[in-house]
Amino acid sequence: MKEAVLYHKIAGGSVECGLCPHRCRIRPGSRGLCGVRENRNGTLFALNYGMTVAAAVDPIEKKPLYHFLPGTEVYSFAAVGCNFRCPWCQNADISQDPKPAREILGTFVTPETHVARALRHRTPSLACTYSEPTVYFEYAIETMKLAREKGLKTVWVSNGYISEEALGMVLPFIDAANIDWKGDEETYRRHCGGEAEPVLRTMRAMKAAGVHLEITTLLVPGVNDAPERLKKTIDLMVDAVGTDVPWHVTRFFPAWKMGGGSPTPMSSLLAARDLGKAAGIRTIHLGNV
């Protein structure tokens, strides 16, 4: 573990974490909503620092990024944790596992080792992905800085729920990002445990900074696939980043708390594509089909 960045001490030995918009107030001996940042006697620690739970060499298109170094491979890694609780999570075994106060799983791997592996596999890029890189921020940013120094491009695959301060720290080290855009405000509040506006703010900031940006929306039956909800989802996204950012509309398959559901019908994906085209989005990809 490592002392966390972006927190301050408040009364009674508690701390306030500034890493994401939740801004958790954490009492001594407790953790934040992400399950990986713990207050130990008034000092906030990132318990998942260095604890790699997944690492692989993937096609860049798996992130998904279709317009950044296409046809290449990317070295990818993750630590456990997430600051959302989406019941359809495809990676719940690593994103939700540490909550509320379980053992932090993983094998200790240094940032230097990750970069060395990427170079050995001759991948032109390195990605923080699989779970939510915001909540392994210290580990991610150190690895990305080293990757940049060695000539690698860096990729950030995220839900976009990050504070302005944290985004300002990591943004200079991101070459490309895929942001998971869940849907309208109701989707975020009812299902994810967050708000939509901070995600839109993240996407706006990334585009303004010149980061190569692509956006993914997982279409979940009964959650965000109704035409009126989809139109809100698209309108908010287009208002934030315009029509030139590639949009990936991906098919849901039963997972985690929605394991008893049904896959997204192709008709819903096609309807989403048509609505996106009507809104002027230039590039739309259907995924998981």
Backbone torsions as a table, in degrees:
resi	resn	phi	psi	omega
1	MET	NA	168.1	-176.8
2	LYS	-149.4	148.0	176.7
3	GLU	-60.4	134.4	-175.4
4	ALA	-74.6	155.2	170.0
5	VAL	-91.9	164.1	170.9
6	LEU	58.3	58.6	169.7
7	TYR	-145.3	161.2	173.6
8	HIS	-140.6	155.8	-176.0
9	LYS	-85.7	141.7	177.8
10	ILE	-128.0	-175.8	-171.8
11	ALA	-60.4	148.1	172.8
12	GLY	73.8	19.6	-179.6
13	GLY	83.5	0.7	177.5
14	SER	-78.5	165.8	176.1
15	VAL	-133.7	156.7	172.4
16	GLU	-115.0	121.8	179.8
17	CYS	-82.7	135.6	-179.9
18	GLY	-111.0	19.3	-174.3
19	LEU	-75.5	-36.4	-178.9
20	CYS	-137.5	171.6	-175.7
21	PRO	-63.6	-13.3	175.8
22	HIS	-63.8	-34.0	-178.3
23	ARG	45.6	56.4	-176.2
24	CYS	-58.3	134.9	169.5
25	ARG	-96.7	117.4	-167.7
26	ILE	-117.2	121.3	178.6
27	ARG	-76.2	160.1	177.1
28	PRO	-56.1	132.8	179.9
29	GLY	85.3	0.0	-178.2
30	SER	-112.6	168.5	178.4
31	ARG	-118.4	163.3	174.0
32	GLY	-76.8	179.1	-178.7
33	LEU	-60.4	-26.2	-179.4
34	CYS	-72.7	-19.6	178.6
35	GLY	81.6	3.5	-175.0
36	VAL	-126.4	1.0	178.7
37	ARG	-120.3	119.3	-169.4
38	GLU	-123.9	137.5	175.8
39	ASN	-86.1	113.8	176.6
40	ARG	-116.7	101.8	178.7
41	ASN	56.2	41.8	175.5
42	GLY	88.2	2.5	176.5
43	THR	-117.4	130.3	-179.2
44	LEU	-90.3	127.9	-179.1
45	PHE	-116.1	142.1	169.9
46	ALA	-88.6	102.3	-174.5
47	LEU	-70.4	-22.3	-175.5
48	ASN	-94.6	8.0	-179.8
49	TYR	-60.0	125.0	177.2
50	GLY	79.5	-6.5	-174.0
51	MET	-92.0	88.2	-178.5
52	THR	-74.7	125.4	179.0
53	VAL	-105.5	-15.5	177.8
54	ALA	-155.7	140.7	175.2
55	ALA	-153.7	138.0	-177.3
56	ALA	-163.5	163.6	169.8
57	VAL	-102.9	117.4	-175.0
58	ASP	-116.8	158.0	164.4
59	PRO	-64.7	139.9	179.9
60	ILE	-58.9	-27.7	-179.0
61	GLU	-67.2	-16.2	-179.6
62	LYS	-74.4	-16.4	-172.4
63	LYS	-64.6	-36.9	-6.3
64	PRO	-92.5	132.8	170.0
65	LEU	-129.5	112.9	-177.7
66	TYR	-100.0	-11.1	-172.4
67	HIS	-126.7	20.4	177.6
68	PHE	-130.0	114.2	-177.4
69	LEU	49.2	49.7	-175.7
70	PRO	-59.9	143.3	178.8
71	GLY	82.2	2.7	179.8
72	THR	-102.6	173.4	174.6
73	GLU	-106.8	156.7	-179.0
74	VAL	-132.4	133.9	174.3
75	TYR	-78.7	126.0	-172.4
76	SER	-124.1	143.1	176.5
77	PHE	-150.5	165.1	-179.5
78	ALA	-155.4	155.9	164.3
79	ALA	-115.4	168.3	-175.7
80	VAL	-73.8	157.8	170.3
81	GLY	119.3	156.1	175.3
82	CYS	-162.3	149.6	177.9
83	ASN	-98.4	11.0	170.7
84	PHE	-118.8	172.5	-180.0
85	ARG	-136.7	38.1	-177.1
86	CYS	-54.9	123.0	-174.5
87	PRO	-68.5	-12.5	179.3
88	TRP	-97.2	9.1	-170.4
89	CYS	-50.1	127.5	-179.7
90	GLN	-79.8	-17.5	-178.9
91	ASN	-122.7	36.4	-175.2
92	ALA	-60.4	-27.0	-178.7
93	ASP	-62.7	-25.2	176.7
94	ILE	-111.7	-28.8	-177.4
95	SER	-78.2	-34.3	-174.8
96	GLN	-105.7	-8.3	-172.1
97	ASP	-57.1	-39.6	-175.3
98	PRO	-77.4	-5.7	-175.1
99	LYS	-84.9	144.0	-6.9
100	PRO	-82.5	-27.1	-177.3
101	ALA	-154.5	49.9	-178.5
102	ARG	-91.9	172.5	178.3
103	GLU	-59.6	141.7	177.9
104	ILE	-85.7	113.4	-177.6
105	LEU	-83.7	157.6	176.2
106	GLY	136.0	170.6	177.0
107	THR	-116.5	134.7	-177.1
108	PHE	-68.6	121.9	178.0
109	VAL	-134.9	126.5	-178.4
110	THR	-74.9	156.4	173.0
111	PRO	-55.3	-38.4	179.6
112	GLU	-61.2	-38.1	-179.7
113	THR	-68.0	-41.0	177.6
114	HIS	-59.4	-45.7	-178.9
115	VAL	-65.1	-40.8	178.2
116	ALA	-62.0	-39.0	178.1
117	ARG	-64.3	-44.0	179.0
118	ALA	-59.7	-42.0	179.4
119	LEU	-67.1	-39.1	179.8
120	ARG	-65.1	-37.5	178.7
121	HIS	-83.3	-2.3	177.3
122	ARG	58.1	37.6	172.9
123	THR	-84.3	136.7	-179.4
124	PRO	-77.6	-5.0	-177.0
125	SER	-145.9	163.0	178.8
126	LEU	-131.4	136.2	-175.2
127	ALA	-122.6	138.0	166.9
128	CYS	-96.9	116.3	-164.8
129	THR	-158.0	-166.6	177.3
130	TYR	72.5	-62.3	173.4
131	SER	-101.6	-140.1	179.7
132	GLU	-114.3	109.3	-175.6
133	PRO	-62.8	-22.6	177.4
134	THR	-56.7	-37.8	-174.9
135	VAL	-87.8	-4.4	164.1
136	TYR	-116.6	46.1	-170.4
137	PHE	-57.3	-49.4	-176.5
138	GLU	-61.0	-42.8	179.6
139	TYR	-66.8	-44.5	-177.6
140	ALA	-65.0	-48.1	-174.0
141	ILE	-68.7	-35.4	176.2
142	GLU	-64.0	-42.0	-179.5
143	THR	-67.5	-40.3	-179.4
144	MET	-66.6	-39.5	176.9
145	LYS	-60.2	-45.7	179.1
146	LEU	-64.2	-40.3	179.5
147	ALA	-60.5	-44.3	178.7
148	ARG	-60.1	-42.5	-179.6
149	GLU	-61.2	-29.0	-179.5
150	LYS	-93.5	8.8	175.8
151	GLY	87.4	10.3	178.8
152	LEU	-88.6	147.4	170.0
153	LYS	-81.8	155.8	-177.1
154	THR	-122.5	145.3	-175.9
155	VAL	-127.6	137.1	-178.1
156	TRP	-122.8	111.0	179.9
157	VAL	-108.7	113.9	-162.1
158	SER	-150.4	161.0	171.1
159	ASN	-81.6	-6.1	176.1
160	GLY	78.3	4.5	-176.9
161	TYR	-90.7	80.8	-173.8
162	ILE	-134.9	146.7	179.6
163	SER	-71.0	159.7	178.3
164	GLU	-61.9	-36.9	179.9
165	GLU	-64.8	-46.5	-179.6
166	ALA	-66.7	-40.6	178.9
167	LEU	-62.3	-39.5	178.0
168	GLY	-61.7	-31.6	178.8
169	MET	-74.4	-39.6	-172.7
170	VAL	-92.1	-24.6	-173.8
171	LEU	-54.6	-39.5	180.0
172	PRO	-63.7	-12.9	-176.4
173	PHE	-110.0	10.6	179.9
174	ILE	-106.6	124.7	174.7
175	ASP	-92.6	-38.2	-178.0
176	ALA	-144.9	150.0	-179.6
177	ALA	-144.8	146.2	165.7
178	ASN	-118.3	122.2	-179.7
179	ILE	-106.0	131.6	-180.0
180	ASP	-84.8	105.1	-178.5
181	TRP	-97.2	106.6	-169.0
182	LYS	-73.2	-36.8	-176.0
183	GLY	153.5	-153.0	-177.3
184	ASP	-80.2	-178.7	-175.7
185	GLU	-58.4	-39.8	-179.8
186	GLU	-61.6	-39.3	178.9
187	THR	-60.1	-45.8	-178.9
188	TYR	-66.1	-47.3	-176.2
189	ARG	-69.3	-42.1	-173.9
190	ARG	-79.6	-35.9	-170.4
191	HIS	-112.7	-29.9	-171.8
192	CYS	-102.4	-21.6	-176.9
193	GLY	80.0	37.9	179.9
194	GLY	-156.9	-161.1	-179.0
195	GLU	-129.8	157.6	-176.9
196	ALA	-79.3	-37.9	-170.9
197	GLU	-58.5	-42.1	177.9
198	PRO	-60.1	-31.6	178.4
199	VAL	-70.7	-42.7	176.2
200	LEU	-61.2	-41.2	177.5
201	ARG	-60.0	-42.3	178.1
202	THR	-61.0	-45.9	-179.3
203	MET	-63.8	-41.5	178.1
204	ARG	-60.9	-44.3	-178.1
205	ALA	-65.7	-39.6	179.5
206	MET	-65.0	-44.1	179.6
207	LYS	-64.0	-42.1	-179.8
208	ALA	-64.0	-30.1	-179.0
209	ALA	-82.9	-4.1	179.5
210	GLY	85.1	12.8	174.6
211	VAL	-69.1	137.6	172.9
212	HIS	-69.6	119.0	-172.1
213	LEU	-119.1	133.0	167.5
214	GLU	-130.4	152.6	-173.2
215	ILE	-125.5	140.0	179.5
216	THR	-122.2	134.3	171.4
217	THR	-121.9	117.2	173.5
218	LEU	-80.4	120.7	-176.9
219	LEU	-89.2	108.9	-174.5
220	VAL	-106.8	120.0	-178.8
221	PRO	-55.7	131.4	178.4
222	GLY	80.2	-1.8	-179.3
223	VAL	-112.7	-61.2	-174.0
224	ASN	-133.2	18.8	-173.5
225	ASP	-101.8	-5.6	177.7
226	ALA	-66.6	142.6	-175.1
227	PRO	-53.6	-42.3	-178.8
228	GLU	-68.1	-34.4	177.1
229	ARG	-70.8	-41.1	178.9
230	LEU	-62.4	-39.5	179.7
231	LYS	-63.0	-41.2	176.5
232	LYS	-61.9	-44.8	-180.0
233	THR	-57.3	-46.7	-178.2
234	ILE	-69.3	-44.7	-177.5
235	ASP	-61.8	-42.0	178.8
236	LEU	-63.2	-42.9	-179.5
237	MET	-65.0	-46.6	-178.8
238	VAL	-65.5	-38.6	178.2
239	ASP	-62.5	-32.4	-177.8
240	ALA	-80.5	-43.4	-170.1
241	VAL	-126.2	0.3	179.7
242	GLY	84.2	-164.9	-173.4
243	THR	-107.7	2.0	-175.3
244	ASP	-98.7	1.1	177.5
245	VAL	-88.2	125.5	179.3
246	PRO	-58.9	137.5	-179.0
247	TRP	-117.7	124.2	177.0
248	HIS	-102.3	120.2	175.9
249	VAL	-104.7	113.2	-171.0
250	THR	-114.3	152.0	-175.6
251	ARG	-85.2	131.6	175.4
252	PHE	-78.5	138.3	167.4
253	PHE	-122.8	144.1	-174.8
254	PRO	-50.4	132.4	-178.1
255	ALA	-157.4	155.6	175.5
256	TRP	44.6	-122.0	-175.6
257	LYS	-73.8	-10.0	176.8
258	MET	-112.3	32.1	-177.7
259	GLY	-65.9	-17.9	-179.6
260	GLY	-95.2	6.8	-177.6
261	GLY	-82.5	-168.9	179.5
262	SER	-119.0	150.6	176.4
263	PRO	-59.9	155.4	176.9
264	THR	-61.9	127.9	176.2
265	PRO	-64.0	145.5	177.4
266	MET	-59.4	-31.0	-179.8
267	SER	-61.5	-34.9	178.4
268	SER	-69.0	-40.8	178.4
269	LEU	-63.5	-43.4	179.8
270	LEU	-66.1	-36.7	177.1
271	ALA	-65.0	-40.6	177.6
272	ALA	-63.4	-41.9	177.9
273	ARG	-60.7	-42.7	-179.4
274	ASP	-64.9	-41.1	178.1
275	LEU	-65.1	-38.8	177.5
276	GLY	-63.7	-42.7	177.5
277	LYS	-63.0	-41.1	179.7
278	ALA	-63.7	-29.6	178.2
279	ALA	-81.2	-5.7	176.7
280	GLY	96.6	4.1	179.6
281	ILE	-63.9	125.8	-169.7
282	ARG	-78.6	-35.1	-174.4
283	THR	-129.2	117.3	-179.1
284	ILE	-129.4	128.8	178.1
285	HIS	-117.4	136.3	172.4
286	LEU	-94.7	130.7	-175.1
287	GLY	-121.0	161.1	-177.9
288	ASN	61.4	33.5	-179.9
289	VAL	-122.0	NA	NA
